[in-house]
Amino acid sequence: EEEEMIVSALKDVRRVMTGKACYCRYPLELLEDFRIRMPYGIIQSKTLYKNLEGCTEIYIFAATIGTAFDRMIQRSRVRSMAQTAIYQACGAAAVESVCDMLNEKLRIEAEAENRHLHRRFSPGYGDLSLENQKGVFEVLRPQTQIGLTLMDTLIMAPEKSVTAIIGIE
């Protein structure tokens, strides 16, 4: 029975999701004391700094599976919390797939330049504050490109969305 619910949820998520992403490439400067000059200002993060060591540029990206998924989740909460939990898991996997596809595209671009990418790093990982979401939104403007907004709570809408930084070495 659970397997049927999962298969059905996967079909539902595939039907409503609209994977979208936007990105831009920026120069990178690593400063002293784990400070990093980002396109939106100087930040401090030991974990991001270590991730970006050896890099001279970065990609910043935002990705989402769209608002129809959020509406589907709202409707499912009334019917079944079990179904909602399965939808949430499927949605998380779906947005990660969008990120993986973009990551692969960017990897191919970098390889064509004889460069390679570091692993993606999102605000909220390690000691990289969620406050960095504001800077990402300032430079990328994903609200106009892919319909992604940032609430005062630093949570994004649609819910299944990701922002990240990828170092280019």
N, CA and C of each residue as an Amber inpcrd file, in Angstrom:
protein
   507
   0.8260000  -1.2020000   0.0000000   0.0000000   0.0000000   0.0000000
   0.8700000   1.2660000   0.0000000   1.9360000   1.2420000   0.8340000
   2.8280000   2.4090000   0.8840000   3.5350000   2.6120000  -0.4540000
   3.9230000   1.4910000  -1.0690000   4.6070000   1.5910000  -2.3640000
   3.6880000   2.2140000  -3.4140000   2.4230000   1.8560000  -3.3980000
   1.4590000   2.4460000  -4.3280000   1.3140000   3.9490000  -4.0800000
   1.3130000   4.3530000  -2.7970000   1.2310000   5.7840000  -2.4700000
   2.4440000   6.5380000  -3.0050000   3.6160000   5.9260000  -2.8870000
   4.8420000   6.5730000  -3.3570000   4.8370000   6.7010000  -4.8740000
   4.4760000   5.6320000  -5.5640000   4.4250000   5.6670000  -7.0320000
   3.4130000   6.7110000  -7.4950000   2.2730000   6.7620000  -6.8520000
   1.2470000   7.7480000  -7.1940000   1.7430000   9.1740000  -6.9230000
   2.4200000   9.3650000  -5.7930000   2.9420000  10.6960000  -5.4460000
   3.9930000  11.1430000  -6.4510000   4.8590000  10.2300000  -6.8660000
   5.8710000  10.5730000  -7.8710000   5.2170000  11.0590000  -9.1600000
   4.1790000  10.3700000  -9.5830000   3.4590000  10.7810000 -10.7920000
   2.8400000  12.1630000 -10.6040000   2.2350000  12.3900000  -9.4480000
   1.6100000  13.6880000  -9.1660000   2.6310000  14.8170000  -9.1790000
   3.7780000  14.5890000  -8.5300000   4.8140000  15.6180000  -8.4730000
   5.3550000  15.9050000  -9.8680000   5.6130000  14.8620000 -10.6440000
   6.1040000  15.0580000 -12.0180000   5.1010000  15.8510000 -12.8530000
   3.8310000  15.6080000 -12.6120000   2.7780000  16.2730000 -13.3810000
   2.7220000  17.7830000 -13.0750000   2.9390000  18.1620000 -11.8090000
   2.7570000  19.5790000 -11.4380000   4.0510000  20.3790000 -11.4140000
   5.1880000  19.7160000 -11.2930000   6.4260000  20.4820000 -11.1330000
   6.8500000  21.1620000 -12.4320000   7.4130000  22.3390000 -12.2760000
   8.0260000  23.0580000 -13.3960000   9.4140000  23.4910000 -12.9380000
  10.3780000  22.6420000 -13.1920000  11.7430000  22.9290000 -12.7810000
  12.2870000  24.1390000 -13.5260000  12.7810000  25.1020000 -12.7420000
  13.3590000  26.3230000 -13.3100000  14.5990000  26.6900000 -12.5120000
  15.5280000  27.3460000 -13.1830000  16.7360000  27.8010000 -12.4940000
  17.2740000  29.0360000 -13.1860000  18.0060000  29.8250000 -12.4300000
  18.7430000  30.9540000 -13.0000000  20.1000000  30.9930000 -12.3020000
  21.0730000  31.5240000 -12.9900000  22.4200000  31.5700000 -12.4130000
  23.2180000  32.6810000 -13.0670000  24.3100000  33.0340000 -12.4100000
  25.2360000  34.0150000 -12.9590000  26.6330000  33.6810000 -12.4390000
  27.6130000  34.1040000 -13.1730000  29.0140000  33.8480000 -12.8300000
  29.6480000  35.1560000 -12.3630000  30.4350000  35.0570000 -11.2810000
  31.0370000  36.2460000 -10.6830000  32.4920000  35.9740000 -10.3180000
  33.3180000  37.0460000 -10.2870000  34.6870000  36.8800000  -9.7730000
  34.6360000  36.6300000  -8.2620000  35.6590000  35.9830000  -7.7500000
  35.7340000  35.6460000  -6.3370000  37.0520000  36.1240000  -5.7700000
  37.0000000  36.6630000  -4.5610000  38.2180000  37.0420000  -3.8630000
  38.1260000  36.5370000  -2.4310000  39.0840000  35.6910000  -2.0510000
  39.1780000  35.2050000  -0.6790000  40.1290000  36.1310000   0.0760000
  39.6600000  36.6660000   1.1880000  40.4160000  37.6260000   1.9820000
  40.9360000  36.9490000   3.2480000  41.5460000  37.7080000   4.1360000
  42.0390000  37.1560000   5.4040000  40.8780000  36.8580000   6.3530000
  41.1700000  36.0230000   7.3410000  40.2160000  35.7230000   8.4230000
  38.9040000  35.1440000   7.9160000  38.9760000  34.3030000   6.9070000
  37.8170000  33.6040000   6.3590000  36.7450000  34.5560000   5.8180000
  37.1870000  35.7310000   5.3770000  36.2630000  36.6700000   4.7510000
  36.3000000  36.4450000   3.2390000  35.1440000  36.6470000   2.6210000
  34.9840000  36.3800000   1.1890000  34.2960000  37.5840000   0.5640000
  34.8990000  38.0950000  -0.5180000  34.2460000  39.1840000  -1.2510000
  33.2750000  38.5580000  -2.2410000  31.9970000  38.6930000  -1.9220000
  30.9280000  38.1900000  -2.7780000  30.4010000  39.3460000  -3.6190000
  29.6370000  39.0830000  -4.6620000  29.1140000  40.1830000  -5.4820000
  28.1460000  41.0930000  -4.7140000  27.6770000  40.6430000  -3.5640000
  26.7640000  41.4510000  -2.7550000  27.4120000  41.9940000  -1.4940000
  28.7240000  41.8230000  -1.3280000  29.4190000  42.3610000  -0.1660000
  30.3890000  41.3530000   0.4270000  31.0610000  41.7680000   1.4780000
  32.0290000  40.8990000   2.1380000  31.3140000  40.1260000   3.2450000
  31.5070000  38.8170000   3.2340000  30.8990000  37.9550000   4.2520000
  32.0180000  37.1900000   4.9520000  31.6710000  36.5330000   6.0630000
  32.6400000  35.7010000   6.7560000  32.0240000  34.3300000   6.9910000
  32.7190000  33.3070000   6.4940000  32.2700000  31.9330000   6.6740000
  33.4710000  31.0110000   6.4980000  33.8540000  30.3610000   7.5690000
  34.9930000  29.4370000   7.5230000  34.6880000  28.2410000   6.6260000
  33.4680000  27.7240000   6.7090000  33.1430000  26.5250000   5.9250000
  33.0500000  26.8300000   4.4330000  32.4440000  27.9480000   4.0600000
  32.3880000  28.3130000   2.6350000  33.7890000  28.6500000   2.1410000
  34.5570000  29.3620000   2.9440000  35.9220000  29.7240000   2.5720000
  36.7250000  28.4710000   2.2130000  36.6530000  27.4550000   3.0850000
  37.3810000  26.2140000   2.8250000  36.8820000  25.5330000   1.5490000
  35.5720000  25.6020000   1.3200000  35.0020000  25.0130000   0.1040000
  35.5140000  25.7330000  -1.1450000  35.7530000  27.0300000  -1.0480000
  36.1210000  27.8390000  -2.2140000  37.6350000  28.0060000  -2.3940000
  38.4360000  27.4490000  -1.4940000  39.8830000  27.5970000  -1.6380000
  40.3290000  27.0820000  -3.0030000  41.1530000  27.8910000  -3.6890000
  41.6490000  27.5370000  -5.0150000  40.7810000  28.0740000  -6.1410000
  39.6420000  28.6420000  -5.8070000  38.7120000  29.1540000  -6.8280000
  38.9690000  30.6270000  -7.1140000  38.7190000  31.0280000  -8.3490000
  38.8490000  32.4330000  -8.7370000  37.5050000  33.0340000  -9.1530000
  36.5200000  32.1630000  -9.3610000  35.1800000  32.6090000  -9.7310000
  34.1520000  31.7080000  -9.0590000  32.9140000  32.1750000  -9.0860000
  31.8160000  31.3700000  -8.5570000  30.6100000  31.4860000  -9.4730000
  29.7680000  30.4670000  -9.4190000  28.4120000  30.5600000  -9.9190000
  27.5260000  30.7340000  -8.7030000  26.5380000  31.5800000  -8.8220000
  25.4720000  31.6460000  -7.8320000  24.2050000  31.2700000  -8.5770000
  23.4090000  30.3630000  -7.9900000  22.1950000  29.9600000  -8.6740000
  21.0170000  29.8410000  -7.7360000  19.8520000  29.8560000  -8.3400000
  18.5920000  29.6030000  -7.6410000  17.7960000  28.6320000  -8.4970000
  17.1040000  27.6970000  -7.8410000  16.3100000  26.7000000  -8.5610000
  15.0250000  26.4220000  -7.7870000  13.9920000  26.0390000  -8.5180000
  12.7000000  25.7450000  -7.8960000  11.9400000  24.7210000  -8.7280000
  10.9350000  24.1000000  -8.1130000  10.0300000  23.2390000  -8.8820000
   8.6680000  23.9040000  -9.0560000   8.5170000  25.1510000  -8.6070000
   7.3300000  25.9210000  -8.9200000   6.2260000  25.9250000  -7.8740000
   5.2640000  26.8010000  -8.1180000   4.1700000  27.0390000  -7.1690000
   3.0820000  25.9750000  -7.2110000   2.9290000  25.2780000  -8.3150000
   1.8840000  24.2500000  -8.3890000   2.1430000  23.1530000  -7.3630000
   3.3920000  22.8690000  -7.0850000   3.7130000  21.8830000  -6.0560000
   3.2180000  22.3660000  -4.6950000   3.4360000  23.6450000  -4.3790000
   2.9670000  24.1910000  -3.0950000   1.4570000  24.0490000  -2.9500000
   0.7320000  24.3160000  -4.0290000  -0.7340000  24.1770000  -3.9820000
  -1.1400000  22.7200000  -3.7600000  -0.4230000  21.8010000  -4.3920000
  -0.7250000  20.3850000  -4.2170000  -0.4870000  19.9660000  -2.7550000
   0.5860000  20.4610000  -2.1580000   0.8840000  20.1560000  -0.7500000
  -0.2290000  20.6840000   0.1540000  -0.6770000  21.9070000  -0.0920000
  -1.7510000  22.4900000   0.7390000  -3.0050000  21.6320000   0.6790000
  -3.3810000  21.1940000  -0.5100000  -4.5750000  20.3490000  -0.6450000
  -4.3920000  19.0060000   0.0510000  -3.2020000  18.4350000  -0.0170000
  -2.9780000  17.1110000   0.5760000  -3.0260000  17.1620000   2.0980000
  -2.6760000  18.3020000   2.6930000  -2.6940000  18.4190000   4.1600000
  -4.0930000  18.2010000   4.7280000  -5.1030000  18.5390000   3.9530000
  -6.4840000  18.3520000   4.3870000  -6.8710000  16.8780000   4.3120000
  -6.3570000  16.1950000   3.3070000  -6.7500000  14.8020000   3.0600000
  -5.9520000  13.7820000   3.8680000  -4.6070000  13.9030000   3.8340000
  -3.7920000  12.8390000   4.4220000  -2.3950000  13.3500000   4.7590000
  -2.0340000  13.2810000   6.0180000  -0.6880000  13.6960000   6.4150000
   0.3710000  12.7180000   5.8850000  -0.0080000  11.4450000   5.7480000
   0.9240000  10.4690000   5.1750000   1.2360000  10.8390000   3.7270000
   0.2000000  11.1710000   2.9720000   0.4020000  11.5700000   1.5810000
   1.2290000  12.8600000   1.5250000   0.9730000  13.7850000   2.4320000
   1.7310000  15.0340000   2.4740000   3.2130000  14.7550000   2.7110000
   3.5210000  13.8520000   3.6310000   4.9180000  13.5100000   3.9160000
   5.5920000  12.9050000   2.6870000   4.8750000  12.0740000   1.9780000
   5.4330000  11.4620000   0.7590000   5.6440000  12.5300000  -0.3130000
   4.6710000  13.4300000  -0.4660000   4.8340000  14.5320000  -1.4210000
   6.0570000  15.3820000  -1.0560000   6.2240000  15.6700000   0.2310000
   7.3700000  16.4870000   0.6640000   8.6890000  15.8220000   0.2710000
   8.7780000  14.5220000   0.5010000  10.0010000  13.7980000   0.1390000
  10.2210000  13.8110000  -1.3710000   9.1550000  13.5950000  -2.1210000
   9.2550000  13.6140000  -3.5910000   9.6380000  15.0020000  -4.0920000
   9.0750000  16.0410000  -3.4740000   9.4050000  17.4170000  -3.8540000
  10.8580000  17.7530000  -3.5770000  11.3660000  17.3020000  -2.4180000
  12.7780000  17.5350000  -2.0880000  13.6810000  16.8460000  -3.1110000
  13.3330000  15.6250000  -3.4780000  14.1220000  14.9050000  -4.4900000
  14.0300000  15.6070000  -5.8420000  12.8600000  16.1280000  -6.1570000
  12.6690000  16.8050000  -7.4490000  13.5110000  18.0660000  -7.5480000
  13.5250000  18.8940000  -6.5100000  14.3250000  20.1220000  -6.5820000
  15.8160000  19.7890000  -6.5900000  16.2170000  18.7390000  -5.8980000
  17.6130000  18.3140000  -5.9620000  17.9760000  17.8560000  -7.3720000
  17.0430000  17.2210000  -8.0590000  17.2900000  16.8130000  -9.4470000
  17.4790000  18.0200000 -10.3540000  16.6790000  19.0570000 -10.1380000
  16.8440000  20.3000000 -10.9120000  18.2410000  20.8640000 -10.6630000
  18.6540000  20.8940000  -9.3830000  19.9940000  21.3850000  -9.0420000
  21.0740000  20.5210000  -9.6810000  20.8970000  19.2090000  -9.6500000
  21.8800000  18.3040000 -10.2470000  22.0080000  18.5260000 -11.7490000
  20.8810000  18.7390000 -12.4290000  20.9300000  18.9820000 -13.8790000
  21.6610000  20.2880000 -14.1810000  21.3720000  21.3480000 -13.4050000
  22.0740000  22.6130000 -13.6040000  23.5580000  22.4330000 -13.2910000
  23.8680000  21.7490000 -12.2090000  25.2570000  21.5050000 -11.8270000
  26.0150000  20.8110000 -12.9570000  25.3730000  19.8430000 -13.6000000
  26.0000000  19.1290000 -14.7100000  26.2500000  20.0600000 -15.8930000
  25.2890000  20.9060000 -16.2020000  25.4590000  21.8960000 -17.2800000
  26.6550000  22.8040000 -16.9870000  26.7420000  23.2820000 -15.7460000
  27.8350000  24.1780000 -15.3630000  29.1750000  23.4400000 -15.3460000
  29.1730000  22.1740000 -14.9610000  30.3940000  21.3650000 -14.9680000
  30.9370000  21.2370000 -16.3910000  30.0370000  21.0030000 -17.3380000
  30.4430000  20.8750000 -18.7400000  31.0140000  22.2010000 -19.2400000
  30.3720000  23.3260000 -18.8780000  30.8930000  24.6560000 -19.2420000
  32.3100000  24.8420000 -18.6900000  32.4950000  24.4940000 -17.4230000
  33.8010000  24.6660000 -16.7800000  34.8510000  23.7680000 -17.4350000
  34.4950000  22.5310000 -17.7160000  35.4490000  21.6160000 -18.3520000
  35.8760000  22.1120000 -19.7230000  34.9670000  22.7590000 -20.4430000
  35.2970000  23.3080000 -21.7600000  36.3730000  24.3940000 -21.6380000
  36.4880000  24.9910000 -20.4490000  37.5110000  26.0140000 -20.1770000
  38.7070000  25.4220000 -19.4270000  38.7480000  24.1130000 -19.3420000
  39.8190000  23.4270000 -18.6130000  39.8070000  23.7630000 -17.1220000
  38.6330000  23.9140000 -16.5580000  38.4670000  24.2370000 -15.1410000
  37.5530000  23.1930000 -14.5210000  37.4520000  23.2060000 -13.2150000
  36.5150000  22.2860000 -12.5810000  35.7530000  22.9850000 -11.4510000
  34.6370000  22.3870000 -11.0820000  33.7610000  22.9610000 -10.0710000
  33.9660000  22.2940000  -8.7190000  33.7790000  23.0770000  -7.6840000
  33.7120000  22.5400000  -6.3280000  32.2520000  22.1790000  -6.0440000
  32.0040000  21.5020000  -4.9370000  30.6260000  21.1120000  -4.6340000
  29.7980000  22.3490000  -4.2820000  28.5290000  22.2830000  -4.5790000
  27.6630000  23.4290000  -4.2970000  27.4760000  23.5850000  -2.7920000
  27.2470000  24.8350000  -2.4020000  27.1830000  25.1940000  -0.9920000
  26.0580000  26.2010000  -0.8290000  25.1050000  25.9040000   0.0180000
  23.9160000  26.7510000   0.1620000  23.9220000  27.5340000   1.4650000
  23.3220000  28.7260000   1.4620000  23.1150000  29.4360000   2.7270000
  22.3870000  28.5150000   3.7140000  22.8930000  28.4890000   4.9430000
  22.3540000  27.5880000   5.9480000  23.2440000  26.3790000   6.1840000
  24.1700000  26.0770000   5.2430000  25.1460000  24.9890000   5.4450000
  26.2490000  25.5230000   6.3590000  26.7910000  24.6520000   7.1970000
  27.9250000  25.0390000   8.0350000  27.6510000  26.3420000   8.7560000
  28.5890000  27.2590000   8.6660000  28.4120000  28.5580000   9.3140000
  28.0170000  29.6540000   8.3220000  27.5640000  29.2720000   7.1310000
  27.1020000  30.2710000   6.1540000  25.6600000  30.6430000   6.4910000
  25.4990000  31.8130000   7.0260000  24.2050000  32.2740000   7.5270000
  23.1370000  32.3260000   6.4420000  21.9000000  32.0500000   6.8630000
  20.7580000  32.2080000   5.9450000  20.6020000  33.6520000   5.4890000
  21.1570000  34.5930000   6.2350000  21.1170000  36.0070000   5.8400000
  21.6820000  36.1980000   4.4310000  22.5450000  35.2830000   3.9980000
  23.1210000  35.3740000   2.6540000  22.0740000  35.2190000   1.5660000
  20.8980000  34.6790000   1.9220000  19.8060000  34.5940000   0.9460000
  19.5010000  35.9940000   0.3930000  19.5480000  36.9940000   1.2640000
  19.2450000  38.3640000   0.8290000  20.2080000  38.8050000  -0.2690000
  21.4990000  38.5150000  -0.0930000  22.4890000  38.8760000  -1.1010000
  22.2920000  38.1230000  -2.3970000  21.9950000  36.8440000  -2.2900000
  21.7390000  36.0340000  -3.4820000  20.5660000  36.6190000  -4.2580000
  19.5060000  36.9640000  -3.5630000  18.3320000  37.5280000  -4.2280000
  18.6220000  38.9070000  -4.7980000  19.4850000  39.6720000  -4.1260000
  19.8600000  41.0040000  -4.6110000  20.5690000  40.9230000  -5.9600000
  21.5000000  39.9720000  -6.1040000  22.2780000  39.9160000  -7.3430000
  21.6110000  39.1050000  -8.4450000  20.9050000  38.0310000  -8.0780000
  20.2940000  37.1770000  -9.1030000  18.9140000  37.6490000  -9.5570000
  18.1790000  38.2480000  -8.6520000  16.7960000  38.6650000  -8.9090000
  15.9390000  37.4980000  -9.4250000  15.9200000  36.3780000  -8.6930000
  15.1590000  35.2140000  -9.1570000  13.6490000  35.4330000  -9.1660000
  13.1800000  36.4720000  -8.4550000  11.7520000  36.7590000  -8.4850000
  11.3060000  37.1380000  -9.8890000  12.1550000  37.8060000 -10.6430000
  11.7790000  38.1890000 -12.0080000  12.1190000  37.0970000 -13.0230000
  13.1130000  36.2770000 -12.7170000  13.5530000  35.2620000 -13.6780000
  12.7840000  33.9430000 -13.5740000  12.5480000  33.4790000 -12.3230000
  11.9160000  32.1660000 -12.1590000  10.7540000  32.1810000 -11.1590000
  10.3280000  33.3780000 -10.7400000   9.1830000  33.4760000  -9.8260000
   9.4740000  33.0510000  -8.4050000  10.7130000  33.1390000  -7.9830000
  11.1290000  32.7290000  -6.6380000  11.2390000  33.9630000  -5.7550000
  10.5860000  33.9330000  -4.6030000  10.6250000  35.0770000  -3.6960000
  11.2180000  34.6700000  -2.3470000  11.6990000  35.6790000  -1.6260000
  12.2740000  35.4810000  -0.3000000  11.4150000  36.2230000   0.7090000
  10.9290000  35.4750000   1.6940000  10.1030000  36.0950000   2.7300000
  10.9890000  36.6970000   3.8170000  10.4100000  37.5170000   4.6730000
  11.1520000  38.1380000   5.7710000  11.7980000  37.1060000   6.6860000
  11.2430000  35.9170000   6.7420000  11.7650000  34.8280000   7.5640000
  12.9780000  34.1450000   6.9240000  13.3570000  34.5880000   5.7240000
  14.4480000  34.0280000   4.9210000  14.0980000  32.6770000   4.3190000
  12.8280000  32.3370000   4.3450000  12.3200000  31.1350000   3.6940000
  11.8770000  31.5400000   2.2890000  12.1070000  30.6560000   1.3350000
  11.7490000  30.9570000  -0.0500000  10.3790000  30.4150000  -0.3970000
   9.7560000  31.0660000  -1.3390000   8.4900000  30.5900000  -1.9090000
   8.6510000  30.6580000  -3.4170000   8.3320000  29.5650000  -4.1020000
   7.8140000  28.2810000  -3.6660000   8.7380000  27.5870000  -2.6600000
   8.1010000  26.7050000  -1.8950000   8.7820000  26.0270000  -0.7920000
   9.9460000  25.1660000  -1.2500000   9.7780000  24.3870000  -2.2800000
  10.8430000  23.4960000  -2.7520000  11.7260000  24.2590000  -3.7270000
  12.6510000  25.0160000  -3.1320000  13.5760000  25.8590000  -3.8810000
  14.9380000  25.8160000  -3.1950000  15.9740000  26.1200000  -3.9510000
  17.3400000  26.0620000  -3.4520000  18.1090000  27.2390000  -4.0230000
  18.9860000  27.8310000  -3.2110000  20.0030000  28.7370000  -3.7290000
  21.3510000  28.1430000  -3.3490000  22.3480000  28.4020000  -4.1580000
  23.6630000  27.8230000  -3.8560000  24.7730000  28.5890000  -4.5580000
  25.9750000  28.3480000  -4.0610000  27.2070000  28.9180000  -4.5930000
  28.0920000  27.7440000  -5.0150000  28.6790000  27.8520000  -6.1950000
  29.5760000  26.7950000  -6.6840000  30.9020000  27.4630000  -7.0690000
  31.9720000  27.0050000  -6.4720000  33.2880000  27.5330000  -6.8000000
  33.8050000  26.9870000  -8.1250000  34.5230000  27.8510000  -8.8640000
  35.1360000  27.4650000 -10.1310000  36.6540000  27.5740000  -9.9570000
  37.3340000  26.4400000 -10.0820000  38.7880000  26.4230000  -9.9030000
  39.4510000  26.2310000 -11.2570000
